[in-house]
């Protein structure tokens, strides 16, 4: 499952395929493109696609080894959909919002092509080319002489602001894409909201993510500028075999649609060809909601466990719904119409009422924990990077979030940032690039 | 401001402490993994430079440079026809094996070895057949080639310092006479003049701290804080002419002392190339962040002065860069873009929009343009670094 770091062999048996010729694109000018090769991509459907995922859990021993060495197999980059959407949370992530500073549509196309080239190289791994005396090294060296894929995925999304008058894209705007609006319990800081682009990097270890971020930022300098960013981590499941917990101490993301079900994914996650009002280029993409949610953990820790459990609707220790005896049991709200067991305002009950009418509002929910220091009064600044993928933000995330307005939990959490995006359709092959159908 | 130490070519054994450690690690890992094939081992010493070697053909190749001399050295793989360098290993310690990796294209290659206290050696010429394209070679710049540029730069800075000394004299007189309105205006022109010389801040040594140091270490109330920013702080925070008269006089005195000291200094030959990106690195770090705004809100003007200084350095090095750096046009277009974005923020009254008051999109555009131009300037230091060159070329 893990590959040992490879010594660059002294005589490579075959010439490595050359990267894009330097200078082909403005953002690559003077910077050598990466050279693929040297590291073998993991087998299709490798365990990275199921790391921490309920549908395809890795064998415990293998998972432990992966966690120890911090190396996951490569996730194939090319495909109909972006590779970082369906797999369960990797150990670490960075969510980075950018504003585009490229001067015109041709430069925007350069930017998307450069982003594609870098993502293609970084997710496959390989040895960055030496530059001789022609300049500083092409790679930061953070991962050593050979870049290991380490399960890296690069998910690129576009925000509504990209479709203003700067790049002539107004008529191509995805039908269901708006800027993020404030909900009644939100405390949004505009400096940590929105963005023309969102890039989510996911991998087995933080150095892999930061190496990728530095590489991408360096190669796109001048074309886009970081707007806000947040790093996150997924905890290992405790106890082993259960579901990872968030920083409230509760298991998080238990009731997700099955990523193995093409039917569910096509009805809930992927923008379908010919979807009403959607420009055709959006097919295969997915609406991507990011919400940065501070958890007031000091306050939460002063609440007794029964009150915590009734707010959530699950047992803290086991993750069981309050009315059942297993994690994945479906709570039976119908037999508890007055909320004697699971209160009507419990988070799991409002979020997913488990009725036929609310089935189409289900989302593919992916949460990471964040931890970034302290606030003005010395309390810990930690919480949740809530992300979800869906076909229609109004029908799905916003419907769920509307049901959650004024739930008891709102006193202990504070959404402060994030945004709405459309994760682009996948890059289908070596000659394709992010947003080709949009920019063509 | 920032002083930067640039590597010195093989001058003292102490230099090799780090190199030795790295080299040993490399050699140990090569032994344990069995990666070092005898055919890739290239032996160098004070009396041999690679010996007879061969490769199967073009493609990626890693030589293991085995330094069997008693001292450190620099090993280059060159085109023996003109001395252009394909790959370089600096500071190889005695007894170490250091990898040298490149994509060998079709052509002729030779190792060139420079050991301390020994003549430059060029080893056997080896031809790689076929029609493959590999890592391109770059013509090195010799020490002798660099000397005129350093001298020109020194004279340019000296002329600039003379102008600066007249301006700081006027500024000190304004303050002494109690005309703080004139002082603010003359402060700006004098400070911008100094910042166009930013190329030399490393070489101005302690004078730079006295003339243009920020208050990060001392705090703004410390008597140890002197120079332009100290004066700016006073002028824009309602301090009296009486209080500022000695501040302005000290600034003027220090500028004159620098002017007297400067012509006798020897500028390290690599400095001119290094400064081509360092001046704007400092602008990004101290001006565009607003760190060095002590009240006048003129850090954008300072950045323009830094652009002007960078342009001078580029014009100086242009003959070296044109044949060596394909990215040079991008440098100029990037500087032009940054400059035009900043000039938009010049107010009709002659003052500037403070960076903290810029709309987010304008600030992002300026920061992005600065980042882009820095990226394109980065290779110049490496390309123009003076190197030992075999006498044959």
Interface residues (C-beta under 8 A of the other chain):
Chain A: X7 X8 X9 X10 X11 X12 X14 X15 X16 X18 X22 X23 X26 X29 X30 X31 X99 X101 X103 X129 X130 X132 X133 X134 X135 X136 X218 X221 X222 X223 X224 X225 X227
Chain B: X29 X30 X33 X35 X36 X37 X39 X40 X56 X58 X59 X60 X61 X62 X64 X85 X86 X87 X88 X99 X101 X102 X103 X132 X135 X136 X137 X138 X140 X325 X326 X327 X330 X334 X337 X361 X364 X365 X367 X368 X369 X371 X372 X373 X374 X375 X376 X378 X379 X382 X383 X385 X387
